[in-house]
């Protein structure tokens, strides 16, 4: 390895400037299906901050610059919170109006949904004269079932078809909930276009259409994706976050908290959800920013109720200790629901991916048609799920809902609730994962609420039949003892926990959702039972299973590789570049014919002693800069000379011999080389001379922790004498981790199907500006 001394001739090598770093960061933003190098991004941020501070002086303008630099993150989360709140309000208003439009129209104003049309016009029979079913338009009876049913089915199918068309033609990434991809992105994965402005627009419009069509999908999961799109678009407007993908992910964590906050009117629950379920890296400053962002978003009050609670619940009856038995039963059924939905929904998704990919619009249309035909006949399935939830969680003292509180209707209501539970669960299995924006939170809560209300009515009937039973000894005599709405509330939480495996954030979301703070202990009991029972059926929520199905490179904190040496995981004989002697056309050929995101630098191919590592994007940029500034030709000699004073990060002890300079090269073997010839170029300043290096005997578990906690893009494996034995990336570990245990869950290097799908969409856009 060459030494540097005072007698060496000046080296006109390719200089690296701050402008080059900014340009490379810009290029890196557009690298698709790659992983973020957190360490490199942190180094670039420190370089940027040092350069910025060096430019400061004592002027007023410099003071303003200092304040702006320090407050950029808060301005970003403020704007994100405002825009997420506005977007959620618009989606909520439009979805409610379109959902009610399937059932009728307001005679006093076509723009009003049923709730606002009949705000103060409900008659004594619980109906509203201003709200008219579609049968009245053609002069038929108010309750003509056939006409109203046909209009309902036609509009539901049309809305779903329009949604599927928009997603297929303009933004395939808008399909699904987006949470599996968001989890992978927050852990450092890059999916180009997944959080762009176009995806934001189509996801918002499509979400409105999908929810209002009556499909058994919710808008709460996709709200996280929409919020992250807003966070991505806004953060790109600020210099601190524009080119730093690691910093951007701090904003995305805050945005995801705001997304849950506006979906459930639960700002604290949103922050905890981001911390518990989504973010791999969540420092204290991100916690504060997430809290502020969620607060701003929720303060917009998208539910227009005058409160920040979506389903206001007043329960004047306290719970009794004997009811814990029934709470446990609800928790067990919540776990069973989660296991069944996850198992069969993944099977349906795998079948869809394999056989139904070309027929996405047909599938959505058939599903919407079937859903509308079936659901219209059941009062608990016909209306919007959020509206039904509000009635199921409501105490009978606050009013009846289609006979739900009438004693003589109890057997009929139990049957309708049972059928609603079974049908909604089946429809959710087939609907979640279709090529429309779709979430599973509210459908699961709706299934749980109908099941819980059914259990509550059964317990209430049992108490009426046997009021003096020892089971009900704690109940006051001759007065109501059981509140079925409480069982619906706990069922909603249990079934949501069963399918998502949430715990702490779920409890907080449920009490923020309803305001039922006095039922925190029953909620904790039910959720805990659901979690314990659910883990017996299998670990991981539905989003974790979709991550495996999609082959996304996400390292779960619960996954380990105990007792496995890294030599079994690494890729042997990687493509390398030698520190000297390569011609430019050879390097160009490697760039054109390989997909590696970087290349180890070795002394020679004979000894393979590690000299450093160079990223693919930086090498391509440096070559182009050399062509522009120095006019080098294809036969120019290329050198990758690194500074001998830098030392690689070796984990588990170095393996080099005596005289090792820390990079596997000997300082006495290679004399200084002059680069005065225009036919040679030195890329030394573009080489990472201190990559992470481990021994082949190092445990794979330790390397996993390096990737999880430090976030390098790759780790080199160094054998005896400093020889390069192999290279390990995050995807290599995941491939080894998942393939033996889950042969149906491949971890592809590049999700080519999605890439081809997005390429087709970009091609269509280029022809339709």
Secondary structure, DSSP 8 states (H G I E B T S, - for coil): -----TTS---------HHHHHHHHHHHHT--SEE--HHHHHHHHHHHHHHHHHH--SSHHHHHHHHHHHHHHHHHHHHHHHHHHHHHHHHHHHHHHHHHHTTEEETT-TT--HHHHTTT-B-TTS-BSSEEEGGGTTT--TT-HHHHHHHHHHHHHHHHHHHHHHHHHH-GGGSB--HHHHHHHHTTEE-TTTTSHHHHHHHHHHHHHHHHTT-S-BSHHHHHHHHHHHHHHHHTTSHHHHS-HHHHHHHHHHHHHHHHHHHHT-HHHHHHHIIIII-S---HHHHHHHHHHHHHHHTT-TT-SSSS-SS-----S---GGGHHHHHHHHHHHHHHHHHHHHHHHHHHHHHHHHSGGGHHHHHHHHHHHHHHHHTTSHHHHS-HHHHHHHHTS-GGG--STTTT-GGGHHHHHHHHHHHHHHHHHHHHHHTTSSSB-BSHHHHHHHHHHHHHHHHHHHHHHHHH-TTSGGGTTS-TTS----HHHHHHHHHHHHHHHHH---HHHHHHHHHHH--GGGHHHHHHHHHHHHHHHHHH-SS-HHHHHHHHHT-----TT---TT-BGGGTSEES--EEESS-EEHHHHHHHHHH---SEEEEES-TTT-BEEEEEEHHHHHHHHHHHHHHH---TT-EEE----TT---EEES-----TT--SSS--TTTS------STTEEE-GGGSBSS-EEEETTSBHHHHHHHHHHT--SEEEEE-GGGBEEEEEEHHHHHHHHHHTT-TTS---SS-HHHHHHHHHHHHHHHH--
